[in-house]
Amino acid sequence: MSFNPRFKELEKIVQAERQKLLDTALAGGAPEKAAKDTTDEKDAYDRVDRLSKLATDMKPSRRWVPVGLAFTVLAGAVTAILIEQKQTEVEMDLSVSEVHFQMARKGPLTGDWATKSLNATGLKAVTVNGSDWPVMKDRTCFLDARLKSNAVKADAISIPAIVRSKGWEIGLSRTGAEVTVELTAPSSNTSGTDEAISATLRGAVEATTDCTADGKRAGIPANASIEIYLSPSATIRGESLAAIAFARQIEFAGLRLYAIDRIQADGPALERRRSSVLSGKIYLDALNAKEVALRPFEDLKFASSKGYIRSLMAPASSADDFHLQAHATVERMTVGAGDNERSQMPNYLEVITAKNGFTLVWSSVVALFGILYGLARWLEWTS
């Protein structure tokens, strides 16, 4: 089949001229004799010969069409395998020893928290029963409170829901019943004193602080209501009387799952960052919730992440872990470290296969048949 209309027209003319010569030869004897005897007939043969050569020259070259088609299909398949999605959505169900993230919008971090100890460092000021305790400039202070040995069941240090604004960095870790909350103000907040944390010292509680004008430690009266004002970087530690209740649907950005080990050696302390993942799985939404199991302390990293912490719990039956369930949109997700680091971003072929598996199979069959048919025609054309 030709794709050039002028070539088709020329083919028709050549066929018509050949038919005329054939009719003449059959009517008047052998063509050789007719060509010698008749100048017009000789000219006709020459004309047909020239037209045939011209038609051959104009014959469209189609020998590379099937090859080009095959190459295009192959290149498309390879591209779909090699190119990964820039972003993908994942579900996480993990047991972790530490978790760090940034608040994406203002909201609660914890519910009411009842503790038998409270240690807060990196404070700017303390208010006791509504009265400010002045603090010396250019320094931070601490507060330490804990239940006395003669405390009864009704005694406790009660901390209402902790609420943080957008941009605050949150770090949570746990050792047994003690939960550590690290709070770092956003860079735009240079004082950190705009969001206080309240606490009520109920019953047999012994509390001291150096948030005083002269920096000397002073006691806080029993049954006091206090507010602590944070510096840009503050840490709160509390030993829970019951499992701490974290807020649901915490909107976050920049989820980081690591812990920092501090090793004291000669000279400054050395810091080593390691994975805080103890166990769990991630589910790739784009691949119909395909599971990726994580081994203890296997690195799980993201170039960027944002989403919701659906649930964060510190089970009372567990020694030092949080149960984290979250949904996130992530970029450049990898598992493992060093030479064993593996990308977990799905490629486009996996996504297409997961969403349109049946359609893809039949499309591949049809495409393969078309390529084989085209190659067969090409071989026939060039033979």
Protein Blocks (a to p, Z undefined) as FASTA:
>chain_A
ZZbfklmmmmmmmmmmmmmmmmmmmmnopfklmmmmpmklmmmmmmmmmmmmmmmmmpcc
fklmmmmmmmmmmmmmmmmmmpccfbdcdddddddfbdcdddfbgcdfbdcdddfbdcde
hiabdceehiacdddehiacdddddddfkbcfkbccddddddddehiacddddehjbccd
dddddfklmnopmpccddddehjaddddfbbfkopacdddehiacdddddfbdcdddddf
bdcdddehiacehiacddddddddehjdddddddfbfbdcdddfkloopacdddehiacd
dfbdcdddfbacddfkbmbbccdddddddehiaedehjllccfbdcfklmmmmmmmmmmm
mmmmmmmmmmmmmmmmmmmmmZZ
